[in-house]
Amino acid sequence: METLNISEKKDKIKWDYDAEADVLYISLGNPKNAEGVDIGEGTIIRIQPDTKEIIGVTILNPLHRTLSSLMGKPYLTRKQKTSSIKKQIIKG
């Protein structure tokens, strides 16, 4: 198994939230180009290819998933939402 590096505590953790897309970007230090590894559940770990260092995390739909959880409803992905809307249109 390939080794990844997790650096010591960074002085600055930077983040940006895109409300329109409901995506949270977290960077350890200044944002850099990186390769993304999807680890499931809407979480992508960003790795700098040359150093194999984890430099950030991207979380998809954090607001929607949190609100769904707080309301006791299962989280539906956009694909699931679209197919249920299509079913409603066809039935309606």
The first five atom37 places (N, CA, C, CB, O) and aatype in JSON, in Angstrom:
{
  "aatype": [12, 6, 16, 10, 2, 9, 15, 6, 11, 11, 3, 11, 9, 11, 17, 3, 18, 3, 0, 6, 0, 3, 19, 10, 18, 9, 15, 10, 7, 2, 14, 11, 2, 0, 6, 7, 19, 3, 9, 7, 6, 7, 16, 9, 9, 1, 9, 5, 14, 3, 16, 11, 6, 9, 9, 7, 19, 16, 9, 10, 2, 14, 10, 8, 1, 16, 10, 15, 15, 10, 12, 7, 11, 14, 18, 10, 16, 1, 11, 5, 11, 16, 15, 15, 9, 11, 11, 5, 9, 9, 11, 7],
  "atom_mask": [
    [1, 1, 1, 1, 1],
    [1, 1, 1, 1, 1],
    [1, 1, 1, 1, 1],
    [1, 1, 1, 1, 1],
    [1, 1, 1, 1, 1],
    [1, 1, 1, 1, 1],
    [1, 1, 1, 1, 1],
    [1, 1, 1, 1, 1],
    [1, 1, 1, 1, 1],
    [1, 1, 1, 1, 1],
    [1, 1, 1, 1, 1],
    [1, 1, 1, 1, 1],
    [1, 1, 1, 1, 1],
    [1, 1, 1, 1, 1],
    [1, 1, 1, 1, 1],
    [1, 1, 1, 1, 1],
    [1, 1, 1, 1, 1],
    [1, 1, 1, 1, 1],
    [1, 1, 1, 1, 1],
    [1, 1, 1, 1, 1],
    [1, 1, 1, 1, 1],
    [1, 1, 1, 1, 1],
    [1, 1, 1, 1, 1],
    [1, 1, 1, 1, 1],
    [1, 1, 1, 1, 1],
    [1, 1, 1, 1, 1],
    [1, 1, 1, 1, 1],
    [1, 1, 1, 1, 1],
    [1, 1, 1, 0, 1],
    [1, 1, 1, 1, 1],
    [1, 1, 1, 1, 1],
    [1, 1, 1, 1, 1],
    [1, 1, 1, 1, 1],
    [1, 1, 1, 1, 1],
    [1, 1, 1, 1, 1],
    [1, 1, 1, 0, 1],
    [1, 1, 1, 1, 1],
    [1, 1, 1, 1, 1],
    [1, 1, 1, 1, 1],
    [1, 1, 1, 0, 1],
    [1, 1, 1, 1, 1],
    [1, 1, 1, 0, 1],
    [1, 1, 1, 1, 1],
    [1, 1, 1, 1, 1],
    [1, 1, 1, 1, 1],
    [1, 1, 1, 1, 1],
    [1, 1, 1, 1, 1],
    [1, 1, 1, 1, 1],
    [1, 1, 1, 1, 1],
    [1, 1, 1, 1, 1],
    [1, 1, 1, 1, 1],
    [1, 1, 1, 1, 1],
    [1, 1, 1, 1, 1],
    [1, 1, 1, 1, 1],
    [1, 1, 1, 1, 1],
    [1, 1, 1, 0, 1],
    [1, 1, 1, 1, 1],
    [1, 1, 1, 1, 1],
    [1, 1, 1, 1, 1],
    [1, 1, 1, 1, 1],
    [1, 1, 1, 1, 1],
    [1, 1, 1, 1, 1],
    [1, 1, 1, 1, 1],
    [1, 1, 1, 1, 1],
    [1, 1, 1, 1, 1],
    [1, 1, 1, 1, 1],
    [1, 1, 1, 1, 1],
    [1, 1, 1, 1, 1],
    [1, 1, 1, 1, 1],
    [1, 1, 1, 1, 1],
    [1, 1, 1, 1, 1],
    [1, 1, 1, 0, 1],
    [1, 1, 1, 1, 1],
    [1, 1, 1, 1, 1],
    [1, 1, 1, 1, 1],
    [1, 1, 1, 1, 1],
    [1, 1, 1, 1, 1],
    [1, 1, 1, 1, 1],
    [1, 1, 1, 1, 1],
    [1, 1, 1, 1, 1],
    [1, 1, 1, 1, 1],
    [1, 1, 1, 1, 1],
    [1, 1, 1, 1, 1],
    [1, 1, 1, 1, 1],
    [1, 1, 1, 1, 1],
    [1, 1, 1, 1, 1],
    [1, 1, 1, 1, 1],
    [1, 1, 1, 1, 1],
    [1, 1, 1, 1, 1],
    [1, 1, 1, 1, 1],
    [1, 1, 1, 1, 1],
    [1, 1, 1, 0, 1]
  ],
  "atom_positions": [
    [[0.84, -1.18, 0.0], [0.0, 0.0, 0.0], [0.88, 1.24, 0.0], [-0.95, 0.0, 1.2], [1.87, 1.3, 0.72]],
    [[0.51, 2.21, -0.8], [1.29, 3.43, -0.92], [1.14, 4.29, 0.33], [0.86, 4.22, -2.15], [0.06, 4.35, 0.93]],
    [[2.22, 4.95, 0.72], [2.22, 5.79, 1.91], [1.84, 7.22, 1.57], [3.58, 5.76, 2.6], [2.3, 7.77, 0.57]],
    [[0.99, 7.82, 2.4], [0.64, 9.22, 2.27], [1.24, 9.97, 3.45], [-0.9, 9.43, 2.2], [1.41, 9.4, 4.53]],
    [[1.55, 11.24, 3.24], [2.1, 12.06, 4.31], [1.04, 13.0, 4.85], [3.31, 12.86, 3.81], [0.35, 13.68, 4.1]],
    [[0.93, 13.02, 6.16], [0.09, 14.01, 6.82], [1.05, 14.89, 7.6], [-1.02, 13.34, 7.76], [1.67, 14.45, 8.57]],
    [[1.17, 16.12, 7.17], [2.12, 17.04, 7.76], [1.76, 17.38, 9.19], [2.2, 18.3, 6.94], [0.64, 17.13, 9.67]],
    [[2.73, 17.94, 9.86], [2.48, 18.47, 11.19], [1.43, 19.57, 11.07], [3.8, 19.01, 11.84], [1.08, 19.99, 9.97]],
    [[0.93, 20.02, 12.2], [-0.11, 21.04, 12.22], [0.3, 22.24, 11.38], [-0.41, 21.46, 13.66], [1.38, 22.81, 11.55]],
    [[-0.58, 22.62, 10.47], [-0.34, 23.78, 9.62], [-0.72, 25.05, 10.37], [-1.14, 23.67, 8.29], [-1.63, 25.05, 11.19]],
    [[0.0, 26.13, 10.07], [-0.33, 27.41, 10.7], [-1.68, 27.94, 10.24], [0.75, 28.43, 10.39], [-2.41, 28.56, 11.02]],
    [[-2.0, 27.7, 9.0], [-3.25, 28.25, 8.46], [-4.05, 27.16, 7.76], [-2.96, 29.4, 7.49], [-3.56, 26.47, 6.87]],
    [[-5.28, 27.04, 8.18], [-6.23, 26.2, 7.47], [-7.17, 27.17, 6.79], [-6.99, 25.19, 8.43], [-7.81, 28.0, 7.44]],
    [[-7.26, 27.06, 5.48], [-8.12, 27.96, 4.71], [-9.32, 27.17, 4.23], [-7.36, 28.59, 3.52], [-9.23, 25.98, 3.92]],
    [[-10.45, 27.85, 4.16], [-11.64, 27.18, 3.68], [-12.49, 28.14, 2.86], [-12.45, 26.61, 4.84], [-12.4, 29.36, 3.0]],
    [[-13.29, 27.55, 2.01], [-14.2, 28.32, 1.17], [-15.45, 27.47, 0.99], [-13.55, 28.69, -0.22], [-15.38, 26.27, 0.75]],
    [[-16.59, 28.12, 1.12], [-17.86, 27.41, 0.93], [-18.58, 28.01, -0.26], [-18.74, 27.49, 2.21], [-18.82, 29.21, -0.31]],
    [[-18.93, 27.16, -1.23], [-19.7, 27.57, -2.41], [-21.16, 27.23, -2.12], [-19.17, 26.85, -3.72], [-21.58, 26.08, -2.27]],
    [[-21.93, 28.24, -1.71], [-23.33, 28.01, -1.32], [-24.19, 27.53, -2.48], [-23.92, 29.29, -0.74], [-25.08, 26.7, -2.3]],
    [[-23.93, 28.04, -3.68], [-24.74, 27.65, -4.83], [-24.58, 26.16, -5.14], [-24.36, 28.48, -6.06], [-25.56, 25.48, -5.44]],
    [[-23.35, 25.66, -5.06], [-23.08, 24.26, -5.34], [-23.13, 23.39, -4.08], [-21.73, 24.12, -6.01], [-23.12, 22.16, -4.19]],
    [[-23.18, 24.0, -2.89], [-23.14, 23.31, -1.6], [-21.89, 22.43, -1.52], [-24.42, 22.46, -1.39], [-21.97, 21.21, -1.34]],
    [[-20.72, 23.08, -1.66], [-19.44, 22.39, -1.59], [-18.53, 23.16, -0.64], [-18.78, 22.25, -3.01], [-18.4, 24.38, -0.73]],
    [[-17.9, 22.42, 0.29], [-16.96, 23.0, 1.24], [-15.55, 22.57, 0.86], [-17.31, 22.58, 2.7], [-15.26, 21.38, 0.77]],
    [[-14.67, 23.55, 0.65], [-13.27, 23.29, 0.31], [-12.41, 23.65, 1.52], [-12.83, 24.1, -0.97], [-12.5, 24.77, 2.03]],
    [[-11.59, 22.72, 1.99], [-10.69, 22.97, 3.11], [-9.27, 22.71, 2.62], [-11.04, 22.06, 4.35], [-8.98, 21.65, 2.08]],
    [[-8.39, 23.71, 2.8], [-6.99, 23.57, 2.38], [-6.08, 23.7, 3.58], [-6.63, 24.63, 1.31], [-6.27, 24.57, 4.43]],
    [[-5.1, 22.83, 3.65], [-4.09, 22.89, 4.69], [-2.96, 23.75, 4.14], [-3.58, 21.46, 5.12], [-2.14, 23.27, 3.35]],
    [[-2.91, 24.99, 4.56], [-1.98, 25.96, 3.97], [-2.64, 26.6, 2.76], [0.0, 0.0, 0.0], [-3.86, 26.54, 2.62]],
    [[-1.85, 27.19, 1.9], [-2.39, 27.83, 0.7], [-2.91, 26.77, -0.27], [-1.32, 28.7, 0.01], [-2.29, 25.72, -0.43]],
    [[-4.06, 27.04, -0.91], [-4.58, 26.08, -1.88], [-3.58, 25.81, -3.0], [-5.9, 26.59, -2.47], [-2.91, 26.73, -3.48]],
    [[-3.48, 24.55, -3.41], [-2.56, 24.14, -4.47], [-3.29, 23.17, -5.39], [-1.26, 23.48, -3.88], [-4.31, 22.59, -5.02]],
    [[-2.75, 23.01, -6.59], [-3.28, 21.99, -7.49], [-3.02, 20.63, -6.86], [-2.64, 22.1, -8.91], [-1.97, 20.4, -6.25]],
    [[-3.98, 19.73, -7.01], [-3.84, 18.43, -6.38], [-4.67, 17.4, -7.12], [-4.25, 18.49, -4.9], [-5.53, 17.73, -7.94]],
    [[-4.4, 16.14, -6.81], [-5.23, 15.05, -7.31], [-6.26, 14.75, -6.24], [-4.37, 13.78, -7.66], [-5.95, 14.79, -5.05]],
    [[-7.47, 14.45, -6.65], [-8.52, 14.12, -5.7], [-8.76, 12.63, -5.62], [0.0, 0.0, 0.0], [-8.77, 11.93, -6.63]],
    [[-8.94, 12.15, -4.4], [-9.27, 10.75, -4.18], [-10.61, 10.71, -3.45], [-8.14, 10.01, -3.37], [-10.72, 11.16, -2.31]],
    [[-11.62, 10.16, -4.11], [-12.95, 10.07, -3.53], [-12.95, 8.92, -2.53], [-14.04, 9.85, -4.64], [-12.75, 7.76, -2.89]],
    [[-13.17, 9.26, -1.25], [-13.17, 8.22, -0.22], [-14.6, 7.84, 0.18], [-12.39, 8.7, 1.01], [-14.81, 7.11, 1.15]],
    [[-15.57, 8.33, -0.57], [-16.97, 7.98, -0.34], [-17.67, 8.99, 0.54], [0.0, 0.0, 0.0], [-17.06, 9.87, 1.14]],
    [[-18.99, 8.84, 0.6], [-19.83, 9.7, 1.43], [-19.66, 11.18, 1.09], [-19.5, 9.47, 2.89], [-19.82, 12.04, 1.97]],
    [[-19.34, 11.49, -0.16], [-19.22, 12.88, -0.57], [-17.96, 13.58, -0.08], [0.0, 0.0, 0.0], [-17.93, 14.8, 0.02]],
    [[-16.93, 12.81, 0.24], [-15.68, 13.38, 0.74], [-14.54, 13.04, -0.21], [-15.37, 12.86, 2.16], [-14.33, 11.88, -0.57]],
    [[-13.8, 14.08, -0.6], [-12.67, 13.9, -1.51], [-11.42, 14.42, -0.8], [-12.9, 14.65, -2.88], [-11.39, 15.57, -0.35]],
    [[-10.4, 13.59, -0.72], [-9.12, 13.98, -0.13], [-8.24, 14.47, -1.26], [-8.45, 12.78, 0.65], [-8.1, 13.79, -2.28]],
    [[-7.63, 15.64, -1.1], [-6.77, 16.21, -2.12], [-5.31, 15.94, -1.73], [-7.03, 17.75, -2.29], [-4.87, 16.24, -0.62]],
    [[-4.58, 15.37, -2.69], [-3.2, 14.94, -2.45], [-2.28, 15.59, -3.48], [-3.07, 13.4, -2.51], [-2.58, 15.6, -4.67]],
    [[-1.16, 16.14, -3.0], [-0.16, 16.69, -3.91], [0.63, 15.51, -4.48], [0.8, 17.73, -3.18], [1.26, 14.77, -3.72]],
    [[0.59, 15.32, -5.8], [1.15, 14.11, -6.41], [2.64, 13.88, -6.14], [0.92, 14.17, -7.87], [3.05, 12.75, -5.9]],
    [[3.44, 14.93, -6.2], [4.88, 14.72, -6.08], [5.33, 14.38, -4.66], [5.62, 15.95, -6.55], [6.28, 13.62, -4.49]],
    [[4.67, 14.92, -3.65], [5.08, 14.67, -2.26], [4.2, 13.64, -1.56], [5.06, 15.96, -1.48], [4.54, 13.17, -0.47]],
    [[3.08, 13.28, -2.18], [2.09, 12.38, -1.58], [1.58, 12.92, -0.25], [2.7, 10.99, -1.38], [1.27, 12.16, 0.67]],
    [[1.5, 14.24, -0.16], [1.03, 14.91, 1.05], [-0.45, 15.27, 0.91], [1.87, 16.17, 1.34], [-0.88, 15.77, -0.13]],
    [[-1.21, 15.0, 1.95], [-2.61, 15.42, 1.97], [-2.63, 16.92, 2.19], [-3.42, 14.66, 3.08], [-2.12, 17.41, 3.2]],
    [[-3.22, 17.64, 1.23], [-3.21, 19.1, 1.33], [-4.6, 19.71, 1.44], [-2.51, 19.69, 0.14], [-4.75, 20.92, 1.54]],
    [[-5.62, 18.85, 1.43], [-6.96, 19.41, 1.56], [-8.05, 18.37, 1.52], [0.0, 0.0, 0.0], [-7.81, 17.19, 1.26]],
    [[-9.25, 18.84, 1.78], [-10.43, 18.0, 1.78], [-11.55, 18.79, 1.11], [-10.84, 17.56, 3.25], [-11.71, 19.98, 1.35]],
    [[-12.32, 18.12, 0.27], [-13.5, 18.71, -0.34], [-14.7, 17.9, 0.12], [-13.39, 18.74, -1.91], [-14.7, 16.67, 0.02]],
    [[-15.72, 18.58, 0.63], [-16.92, 17.9, 1.12], [-18.1, 18.36, 0.27], [-17.17, 18.19, 2.64], [-18.41, 19.55, 0.2]],
    [[-18.75, 17.41, -0.36], [-19.89, 17.69, -1.23], [-21.19, 17.7, -0.43], [-19.96, 16.67, -2.36], [-21.42, 16.8, 0.39]],
    [[-22.02, 18.69, -0.66], [-23.35, 18.81, -0.06], [-23.37, 18.78, 1.46], [-24.21, 17.72, -0.57], [-24.24, 18.12, 2.04]],
    [[-22.44, 19.46, 2.14], [-22.44, 19.38, 3.61], [-23.69, 19.98, 4.25], [-21.22, 20.09, 4.15], [-24.19, 19.44, 5.23]],
    [[-24.18, 21.08, 3.72], [-25.35, 21.71, 4.3], [-26.59, 20.83, 4.13], [-25.59, 23.09, 3.67], [-27.33, 20.59, 5.08]],
    [[-26.81, 20.37, 2.92], [-27.98, 19.55, 2.64], [-27.95, 18.25, 3.45], [-28.05, 19.23, 1.14], [-28.97, 17.84, 4.01]],
    [[-26.79, 17.61, 3.53], [-26.69, 16.35, 4.29], [-26.91, 16.59, 5.77], [-25.32, 15.7, 4.06], [-27.56, 15.78, 6.44]],
    [[-26.38, 17.69, 6.31], [-26.56, 17.99, 7.73], [-28.02, 18.28, 8.04], [-25.69, 19.19, 8.14], [-28.57, 17.76, 9.01]],
    [[-28.66, 19.11, 7.21], [-30.07, 19.42, 7.44], [-30.94, 18.17, 7.32], [-30.55, 20.48, 6.45], [-31.87, 17.98, 8.11]],
    [[-30.66, 17.31, 6.36], [-31.4, 16.06, 6.21], [-31.26, 15.2, 7.45], [-30.92, 15.29, 4.97], [-32.24, 14.63, 7.93]],
    [[-30.06, 15.12, 7.97], [-29.8, 14.32, 9.17], [-30.52, 14.89, 10.39], [-28.3, 14.25, 9.45], [-31.11, 14.14, 11.17]],
    [[-30.49, 16.21, 10.54], [-31.15, 16.85, 11.68], [-32.67, 16.67, 11.64], [-30.81, 18.34, 11.71], [-33.32, 16.6, 12.68]],
    [[-33.22, 16.59, 10.43], [-34.66, 16.42, 10.29], [-35.06, 14.94, 10.27], [-35.14, 17.1, 9.01], [-36.24, 14.62, 10.14]],
    [[-34.07, 14.05, 10.4], [-34.35, 12.62, 10.44], [-34.73, 12.03, 9.1], [0.0, 0.0, 0.0], [-35.36, 10.97, 9.04]],
    [[-34.36, 12.71, 8.02], [-34.67, 12.22, 6.69], [-33.4, 11.68, 6.04], [-35.3, 13.33, 5.82], [-32.31, 12.21, 6.28]],
    [[-33.54, 10.63, 5.24], [-32.35, 10.13, 4.54], [-31.88, 11.15, 3.51], [-32.65, 8.78, 3.85], [-32.69, 11.83, 2.89]],
    [[-30.58, 11.24, 3.35], [-30.0, 12.14, 2.36], [-30.18, 11.54, 0.98], [-28.51, 12.41, 2.66], [-29.87, 10.37, 0.76]],
    [[-30.68, 12.34, 0.04], [-30.83, 11.9, -1.34], [-29.82, 12.62, -2.2], [-32.26, 12.15, -1.86], [-29.68, 13.84, -2.12]],
    [[-29.11, 11.88, -3.02], [-28.17, 12.52, -3.93], [-28.95, 13.23, -5.02], [-27.18, 11.49, -4.55], [-30.15, 13.0, -5.18]],
    [[-28.28, 14.09, -5.75], [-28.96, 14.82, -6.83], [-29.53, 13.86, -7.86], [-28.0, 15.79, -7.5], [-30.61, 14.11, -8.4]],
    [[-28.83, 12.77, -8.13], [-29.31, 11.8, -9.1], [-30.61, 11.17, -8.6], [-28.24, 10.72, -9.36], [-31.56, 11.0, -9.37]],
    [[-30.65, 10.81, -7.31], [-31.86, 10.23, -6.75], [-33.0, 11.24, -6.78], [-31.61, 9.76, -5.31], [-34.14, 10.89, -7.09]],
    [[-32.7, 12.5, -6.47], [-33.74, 13.53, -6.49], [-34.31, 13.66, -7.9], [-33.17, 14.88, -6.01], [-35.53, 13.74, -8.07]],
    [[-33.44, 13.69, -8.9], [-33.89, 13.86, -10.27], [-34.79, 12.71, -10.69], [-32.69, 13.96, -11.21], [-35.83, 12.93, -11.31]],
    [[-34.4, 11.47, -10.35], [-35.22, 10.34, -10.77], [-36.56, 10.35, -10.06], [-34.49, 9.02, -10.5], [-37.57, 9.96, -10.65]],
    [[-36.61, 10.78, -8.78], [-37.89, 10.83, -8.09], [-38.77, 11.93, -8.68], [-37.68, 11.05, -6.58], [-39.99, 11.78, -8.74]],
    [[-38.18, 13.03, -9.11], [-38.93, 14.1, -9.75], [-39.5, 13.6, -11.08], [-38.04, 15.36, -9.98], [-40.66, 13.86, -11.39]],
    [[-38.69, 12.88, -11.85], [-39.17, 12.33, -13.12], [-40.34, 11.39, -12.88], [-38.04, 11.59, -13.85], [-41.31, 11.42, -13.64]],
    [[-40.27, 10.55, -11.82], [-41.37, 9.63, -11.52], [-42.62, 10.4, -11.19], [-40.99, 8.7, -10.35], [-43.72, 10.02, -11.61]],
    [[-42.49, 11.48, -10.44], [-43.65, 12.29, -10.07], [-44.28, 12.92, -11.31], [-43.25, 13.38, -9.07], [-45.5, 12.98, -11.42]],
    [[-43.45, 13.39, -12.23], [-43.95, 14.02, -13.45], [-44.68, 12.99, -14.31], [-42.79, 14.66, -14.26], [-45.75, 13.26, -14.85]],
    [[-44.1, 11.81, -14.43], [-44.72, 10.76, -15.23], [-46.06, 10.33, -14.62], [-43.78, 9.54, -15.36], [-47.05, 10.15, -15.33]],
    [[-46.08, 10.16, -13.28], [-47.31, 9.74, -12.6], [-48.35, 10.86, -12.6], [-47.01, 9.31, -11.15], [-49.55, 10.61, -12.72]],
    [[-47.86, 12.12, -12.46], [-48.76, 13.28, -12.34], [-49.39, 13.58, -13.64], [0.0, 0.0, 0.0], [-50.17, 14.52, -13.74]]
  ]
}
